[in-house]
Amino acid sequence: MSASKIEKYVSVFNIGLQNTFVYRWNYFLRALFGLIPLAGTVFLWRAIFKERGGELHGYDYSSMIYYYLLTLLVSNLVTPTEDEWQIAADIREGQINALLTKPMSYLAYRFSIFLSGRLVYTFVTLPPIALIFFYFRDYIVLPQDPWTYFFATISLLMAAFIQFFITYSLAMMAFWVLEISTIVFIVYSFEYFLGGQMFPIDIMPNAVQAVMKWLPFYYELFFPITIFMERLRGAEMAQGLAIQSGWLLLAWAAARAMWKRGLGHYQAVGG
């Protein structure tokens, strides 16, 4: 990529920062009220462990709470915020016409906005999350191996990019249908259930886990968390990183293919 093109996307990134920062209080309140489900989860698992005692698939009450704290943090770091609705609006309202005349990739354009949005969202939402981590500080056990931080960070970045490319591909459906909300909510329901937000995937039967490890949802949230908690090591972690890399490439290829097909349809019908 030439220096002039890089400068264009840096400009887009800066514009995205300015536009996103306008909604900083919305993001702050969203993160603040997002703590309410965490409180319910804490009470639920406290009752479960009090009733059954001992451990559940290697989790005790403390490590289970730590898992949900990390889920809260990671979901705020990597999950796109309204990107699909903005992209769909660009298509539905014809705003992409102006972008098509410019020498830039729409995927790269939206990716720059996604990065700026993640930066602002993280900056705004970290204070309430930091407070909740401080409150539950007795449950936090940081990794001792420096390599854990490295591999968890790599996995976290890939998780964010996979989520973005899936979101982008879903938004491309706006080329064919007027309202994409049903499609988006169906996919997000699978992500919530199969991605580890509802419960840790490794408490499920081994046969179910074996299937879920080959699905992209496993790598959007649960996988980087388990690396950080050092529940995955060695060959098992390496295999997971390889599969996650594969899903990242597939998600990127799908995003490009959906844009190409959608744009062809858009131009064919006189968009």
C-alpha positions as CSV (number, residue, x, y, z in Angstrom):
1,M,0.0,0.0,0.0
2,S,1.4,3.4,-1.0
3,A,2.1,6.2,1.5
4,S,-0.6,8.3,0.0
5,K,-3.2,5.6,0.6
6,I,-2.0,5.0,4.1
7,E,-2.4,8.8,4.8
8,K,-6.0,8.6,3.5
9,Y,-6.9,5.8,5.9
10,V,-5.1,7.6,8.8
11,S,-7.4,10.6,8.0
12,V,-10.4,8.3,8.0
13,F,-9.2,7.0,11.4
14,N,-8.9,10.5,12.8
15,I,-12.4,11.4,11.5
16,G,-13.7,8.3,13.1
17,L,-12.2,9.2,16.4
18,Q,-13.8,12.6,16.3
19,N,-17.2,11.3,15.3
20,T,-17.2,8.4,17.8
21,F,-16.1,10.6,20.7
22,V,-19.3,12.6,20.4
23,Y,-21.1,9.5,21.8
24,R,-18.7,8.9,24.7
25,W,-21.4,9.3,27.3
26,N,-23.6,6.8,25.5
27,Y,-20.7,4.3,25.6
28,F,-20.0,5.1,29.3
29,L,-23.6,4.4,30.2
30,R,-23.7,1.3,28.1
31,A,-20.7,-0.1,29.9
32,L,-22.1,1.0,33.3
33,F,-25.5,-0.8,32.7
34,G,-23.6,-3.7,31.2
35,L,-22.5,-4.5,34.8
36,I,-26.1,-5.4,35.8
37,P,-26.0,-8.8,34.0
38,L,-22.6,-9.4,35.7
39,A,-24.2,-8.9,39.1
40,G,-26.9,-11.4,38.2
41,T,-24.3,-13.9,37.1
42,V,-22.4,-13.5,40.3
43,F,-25.5,-14.3,42.4
44,L,-26.4,-17.2,40.1
45,W,-23.0,-19.0,40.3
46,R,-22.8,-18.3,44.0
47,A,-26.0,-20.2,44.5
48,I,-24.9,-23.0,42.2
49,F,-21.5,-23.5,44.0
50,K,-23.1,-23.2,47.4
51,E,-25.6,-25.9,46.5
52,R,-23.2,-28.4,44.9
53,G,-20.0,-27.4,46.6
54,G,-16.5,-28.3,45.2
55,E,-15.6,-27.6,41.6
56,L,-17.3,-27.7,38.2
57,H,-15.1,-28.9,35.4
58,G,-12.0,-27.3,37.0
59,Y,-13.8,-24.1,38.0
60,D,-14.4,-23.1,41.5
61,Y,-16.5,-20.0,42.5
62,S,-13.5,-17.7,42.4
63,S,-12.3,-18.8,39.0
64,M,-15.8,-18.7,37.6
65,I,-16.3,-15.0,38.7
66,Y,-12.8,-14.3,37.2
67,Y,-14.0,-15.8,33.9
68,Y,-17.0,-13.5,33.8
69,L,-14.9,-10.5,34.6
70,L,-12.7,-11.3,31.7
71,T,-15.7,-11.9,29.5
72,L,-16.9,-8.4,30.4
73,L,-13.5,-6.9,29.6
74,V,-12.9,-8.8,26.3
75,S,-16.4,-8.2,24.9
76,N,-15.9,-4.4,25.4
77,L,-12.5,-4.5,23.8
78,V,-13.3,-6.6,20.6
79,T,-17.0,-6.4,19.9
80,P,-18.0,-3.9,17.1
81,T,-20.4,-1.2,18.2
82,E,-23.2,-0.4,15.7
83,D,-20.8,-0.9,12.7
84,E,-23.3,-3.2,10.9
85,W,-26.1,-0.6,11.2
86,Q,-23.8,2.2,9.9
87,I,-22.6,0.1,6.9
88,A,-26.2,-1.0,6.1
89,A,-27.2,2.7,6.3
90,D,-24.5,3.6,3.8
91,I,-25.8,1.0,1.4
92,R,-29.5,1.6,1.9
93,E,-29.3,5.4,1.7
94,G,-26.9,5.4,-1.2
95,Q,-24.0,7.1,0.7
96,I,-21.5,4.5,-0.7
97,N,-21.9,6.2,-4.1
98,A,-19.7,9.1,-3.0
99,L,-17.1,6.5,-1.6
100,L,-17.1,4.5,-4.8
101,T,-15.7,7.5,-6.7
102,K,-12.7,7.7,-4.3
103,P,-9.5,5.6,-4.7
104,M,-10.0,3.7,-1.5
105,S,-11.2,0.3,-0.4
106,Y,-14.6,0.4,1.4
107,L,-13.5,-2.5,3.5
108,A,-10.3,-0.7,4.6
109,Y,-12.4,2.5,5.1
110,R,-14.8,0.7,7.5
111,F,-11.9,-1.1,9.2
112,S,-10.2,2.3,9.9
113,I,-13.5,3.5,11.5
114,F,-13.8,0.2,13.4
115,L,-10.3,0.7,14.9
116,S,-11.0,4.3,15.9
117,G,-14.3,3.3,17.4
118,R,-12.7,0.5,19.4
119,L,-10.1,3.0,20.7
120,V,-12.6,5.5,21.9
121,Y,-15.0,2.9,23.3
122,T,-12.1,1.3,25.2
123,F,-11.0,4.6,26.6
124,V,-14.5,5.5,27.8
125,T,-15.6,2.2,29.2
126,L,-12.4,1.1,31.0
127,P,-13.1,3.3,34.1
128,P,-16.3,1.5,35.2
129,I,-14.8,-1.9,34.2
130,A,-11.6,-1.1,36.2
131,L,-13.8,-0.3,39.3
132,I,-15.6,-3.6,39.0
133,F,-12.2,-5.4,38.7
134,F,-11.0,-3.6,41.8
135,Y,-14.1,-4.7,43.7
136,F,-13.5,-8.3,42.8
137,R,-9.7,-8.1,43.0
138,D,-9.5,-11.1,45.4
139,Y,-10.7,-13.3,42.6
140,I,-8.1,-12.2,40.0
141,V,-5.1,-14.4,39.4
142,L,-2.8,-12.9,36.8
143,P,-0.7,-15.3,34.6
144,Q,2.9,-15.9,35.7
145,D,4.3,-16.9,32.3
146,P,5.1,-13.8,30.2
147,W,4.3,-15.8,27.0
148,T,0.7,-16.1,28.2
149,Y,0.3,-12.3,27.8
150,F,1.8,-12.5,24.3
151,F,-0.4,-15.3,23.0
152,A,-3.5,-14.0,24.7
153,T,-2.9,-10.6,23.0
154,I,-2.4,-12.2,19.6
155,S,-5.6,-14.2,20.1
156,L,-7.5,-11.1,21.3
157,L,-6.5,-9.1,18.2
158,M,-7.6,-12.0,15.9
159,A,-10.9,-12.2,17.8
160,A,-11.6,-8.5,17.2
161,F,-10.8,-8.8,13.5
162,I,-12.9,-11.9,13.1
163,Q,-15.9,-10.1,14.7
164,F,-15.4,-7.1,12.5
165,F,-15.3,-9.2,9.3
166,I,-18.3,-11.2,10.3
167,T,-20.2,-7.9,11.1
168,Y,-19.1,-6.4,7.8
169,S,-20.3,-9.5,5.9
170,L,-23.7,-9.4,7.7
171,A,-24.1,-5.7,6.8
172,M,-23.5,-6.6,3.1
173,M,-26.9,-8.3,3.2
174,A,-28.3,-4.7,2.9
175,F,-27.5,-5.0,-0.8
176,W,-30.3,-7.5,-1.1
177,V,-32.7,-6.9,1.8
178,L,-34.1,-3.7,3.2
179,E,-33.8,-4.6,6.9
180,I,-30.9,-6.8,8.2
181,S,-31.9,-6.7,11.9
182,T,-33.4,-10.2,11.9
183,I,-30.3,-11.7,10.3
184,V,-28.0,-9.8,12.7
185,F,-29.9,-10.8,15.8
186,I,-29.9,-14.5,14.7
187,V,-26.1,-14.6,14.2
188,Y,-25.6,-12.6,17.5
189,S,-27.7,-15.1,19.4
190,F,-25.4,-17.9,18.2
191,E,-22.4,-15.8,19.1
192,Y,-23.7,-15.2,22.6
193,F,-24.5,-18.8,23.2
194,L,-21.6,-20.5,21.4
195,G,-19.0,-17.8,22.1
196,G,-18.8,-18.3,25.9
197,Q,-20.7,-15.2,27.1
198,M,-23.5,-17.3,28.7
199,F,-21.2,-19.9,30.3
200,P,-17.7,-21.2,29.8
201,I,-17.7,-23.6,26.8
202,D,-15.3,-26.1,28.6
203,I,-18.0,-27.0,31.1
204,M,-20.0,-28.7,28.3
205,P,-19.6,-32.4,27.3
206,N,-16.4,-33.2,25.5
207,A,-18.3,-34.2,22.3
208,V,-20.0,-30.8,22.2
209,Q,-16.7,-29.0,22.9
210,A,-15.1,-30.9,20.0
211,V,-17.6,-29.6,17.6
212,M,-17.6,-26.0,18.9
213,K,-13.8,-25.8,18.6
214,W,-14.3,-25.8,14.8
215,L,-16.8,-23.0,14.8
216,P,-15.8,-19.3,14.5
217,F,-17.8,-18.3,17.6
218,Y,-15.4,-20.2,19.9
219,Y,-12.6,-17.9,18.8
220,E,-14.5,-14.6,19.1
221,L,-14.4,-14.5,22.9
222,F,-13.9,-17.7,24.8
223,F,-10.5,-18.7,23.3
224,P,-8.5,-15.6,24.2
225,I,-10.0,-15.7,27.7
226,T,-9.0,-19.3,28.3
227,I,-5.4,-18.6,27.1
228,F,-5.2,-15.7,29.6
229,M,-6.5,-17.9,32.4
230,E,-3.9,-20.5,31.4
231,R,-6.5,-23.2,30.9
232,L,-5.0,-23.9,27.4
233,R,-1.4,-24.6,27.0
234,G,1.1,-26.2,24.6
235,A,-0.1,-28.1,21.6
236,E,-3.8,-27.5,22.4
237,M,-3.3,-23.8,22.4
238,A,-1.1,-23.9,19.2
239,Q,-3.9,-25.9,17.5
240,G,-6.5,-23.3,18.6
241,L,-4.4,-20.4,17.4
242,A,-4.0,-22.1,14.0
243,I,-7.8,-22.7,13.7
244,Q,-8.4,-19.1,14.8
245,S,-6.0,-17.8,12.1
246,G,-7.9,-19.9,9.6
247,W,-11.2,-18.4,10.6
248,L,-9.7,-14.9,10.4
249,L,-8.6,-15.6,6.8
250,L,-12.0,-17.1,5.9
251,A,-13.9,-14.2,7.5
252,W,-11.7,-11.7,5.6
253,A,-12.3,-13.5,2.3
254,A,-16.0,-13.7,3.0
255,A,-16.1,-10.0,3.6
256,R,-14.4,-9.2,0.3
257,A,-16.6,-11.7,-1.6
258,M,-19.8,-10.3,-0.1
259,W,-18.8,-6.7,-1.0
260,K,-17.9,-7.8,-4.6
261,R,-21.2,-9.7,-5.1
262,G,-23.2,-7.0,-3.4
263,L,-21.7,-4.2,-5.3
264,G,-22.4,-6.1,-8.6
265,H,-26.0,-6.4,-7.6
266,Y,-26.2,-2.8,-6.5
267,Q,-24.8,-1.5,-9.8
268,A,-27.0,-3.9,-11.8
269,V,-30.2,-2.5,-10.3
270,G,-29.0,1.1,-10.8
271,G,-27.8,1.9,-7.3
